[in-house]
Amino acid sequence: MQFPLPGDSPQIKLINELFGAVKEKNIDVLKQSFHKDFRRVVYPLSLGLPAQNKDECVKFAAGIMSFATAFEVGDTTCDSNLFTPS
């Protein structure tokens, strides 16, 4: 997948905006992209993690972004002899 995604639909614009915010580590743009009633629910619920509202999720994302040096999309090939013909 290559970013930015081509297209001008509202959904594509939002995805490109979110990807740009993460890539630039711009918390303000990320926060603006979330709806005011945003909720993040982690499944399976048996993990016992509480749902997060917009502010809690942005704070969590900021913590992850603070230690990351770069967000890139890569393509790595891996040759394996696990499924060799018999």
C-alpha beads as a LAMMPS data file, in Angstrom:
LAMMPS data file: protein, C-alpha beads

86 atoms
85 bonds

1 atom types
1 bond types

-500.0 500.0 xlo xhi
-500.0 500.0 ylo yhi
-500.0 500.0 zlo zhi

Masses

1 110.0

Atoms # bond

1 1 1 0.000 0.000 0.000
2 1 1 1.357 3.390 -0.918
3 1 1 0.492 6.647 0.789
4 1 1 -1.031 9.050 0.211
5 1 1 -3.923 7.041 -1.158
6 1 1 -5.361 8.370 -4.422
7 1 1 -8.880 9.738 -4.349
8 1 1 -10.871 12.638 -3.053
9 1 1 -13.655 10.986 -1.048
10 1 1 -14.057 12.124 2.565
11 1 1 -12.935 8.691 3.784
12 1 1 -9.724 8.739 1.717
13 1 1 -8.983 12.294 2.817
14 1 1 -9.391 11.257 6.466
15 1 1 -7.114 8.222 6.073
16 1 1 -4.432 10.332 4.386
17 1 1 -4.766 12.983 7.090
18 1 1 -4.422 10.410 9.877
19 1 1 -1.443 8.729 8.217
20 1 1 0.234 12.119 7.729
21 1 1 -0.365 13.022 11.379
22 1 1 1.171 9.760 12.597
23 1 1 4.107 10.008 10.201
24 1 1 4.825 13.593 11.321
25 1 1 4.032 12.745 14.963
26 1 1 1.554 15.628 15.007
27 1 1 -0.786 15.031 17.932
28 1 1 -2.890 18.134 17.211
29 1 1 -3.861 16.941 13.726
30 1 1 -4.519 13.465 15.075
31 1 1 -6.797 14.863 17.787
32 1 1 -8.741 16.989 15.283
33 1 1 -9.364 13.938 13.099
34 1 1 -11.258 12.063 15.813
35 1 1 -14.977 12.649 16.292
36 1 1 -16.016 14.242 19.600
37 1 1 -17.839 11.009 20.567
38 1 1 -14.915 8.742 19.591
39 1 1 -14.520 5.529 21.593
40 1 1 -11.786 2.902 21.261
41 1 1 -12.805 -0.564 22.414
42 1 1 -10.183 -3.321 22.550
43 1 1 -11.359 -6.812 21.662
44 1 1 -11.568 -9.449 22.955
45 1 1 -13.316 -7.921 25.927
46 1 1 -11.925 -10.745 28.073
47 1 1 -8.612 -8.842 28.092
48 1 1 -10.280 -6.485 30.552
49 1 1 -8.999 -3.294 28.934
50 1 1 -11.308 -0.320 29.457
51 1 1 -12.803 1.613 26.546
52 1 1 -10.992 4.865 25.792
53 1 1 -12.557 8.172 24.853
54 1 1 -10.981 10.598 22.390
55 1 1 -8.627 12.253 24.887
56 1 1 -7.490 8.965 26.418
57 1 1 -6.809 7.450 23.007
58 1 1 -4.838 10.511 21.849
59 1 1 -2.793 10.392 25.065
60 1 1 -2.090 6.677 24.458
61 1 1 -1.085 7.366 20.833
62 1 1 1.188 10.221 21.943
63 1 1 2.955 7.842 24.317
64 1 1 3.578 5.361 21.521
65 1 1 4.724 8.086 19.123
66 1 1 7.118 9.554 21.667
67 1 1 9.535 6.630 21.444
68 1 1 9.158 5.774 17.736
69 1 1 11.815 7.154 15.420
70 1 1 9.943 6.670 12.126
71 1 1 6.758 5.246 10.713
72 1 1 7.386 3.710 7.329
73 1 1 5.679 1.070 5.261
74 1 1 8.049 -1.602 4.054
75 1 1 8.020 -4.724 1.970
76 1 1 10.200 -7.573 3.151
77 1 1 10.446 -10.912 1.466
78 1 1 11.318 -14.050 3.337
79 1 1 12.290 -17.269 1.614
80 1 1 11.436 -20.366 3.550
81 1 1 12.005 -24.040 3.036
82 1 1 9.188 -24.880 5.454
83 1 1 6.885 -25.985 2.650
84 1 1 9.325 -27.705 0.333
85 1 1 7.828 -30.168 -2.127
86 1 1 8.157 -33.801 -1.096

Bonds

1 1 1 2
2 1 2 3
3 1 3 4
4 1 4 5
5 1 5 6
6 1 6 7
7 1 7 8
8 1 8 9
9 1 9 10
10 1 10 11
11 1 11 12
12 1 12 13
13 1 13 14
14 1 14 15
15 1 15 16
16 1 16 17
17 1 17 18
18 1 18 19
19 1 19 20
20 1 20 21
21 1 21 22
22 1 22 23
23 1 23 24
24 1 24 25
25 1 25 26
26 1 26 27
27 1 27 28
28 1 28 29
29 1 29 30
30 1 30 31
31 1 31 32
32 1 32 33
33 1 33 34
34 1 34 35
35 1 35 36
36 1 36 37
37 1 37 38
38 1 38 39
39 1 39 40
40 1 40 41
41 1 41 42
42 1 42 43
43 1 43 44
44 1 44 45
45 1 45 46
46 1 46 47
47 1 47 48
48 1 48 49
49 1 49 50
50 1 50 51
51 1 51 52
52 1 52 53
53 1 53 54
54 1 54 55
55 1 55 56
56 1 56 57
57 1 57 58
58 1 58 59
59 1 59 60
60 1 60 61
61 1 61 62
62 1 62 63
63 1 63 64
64 1 64 65
65 1 65 66
66 1 66 67
67 1 67 68
68 1 68 69
69 1 69 70
70 1 70 71
71 1 71 72
72 1 72 73
73 1 73 74
74 1 74 75
75 1 75 76
76 1 76 77
77 1 77 78
78 1 78 79
79 1 79 80
80 1 80 81
81 1 81 82
82 1 82 83
83 1 83 84
84 1 84 85
85 1 85 86
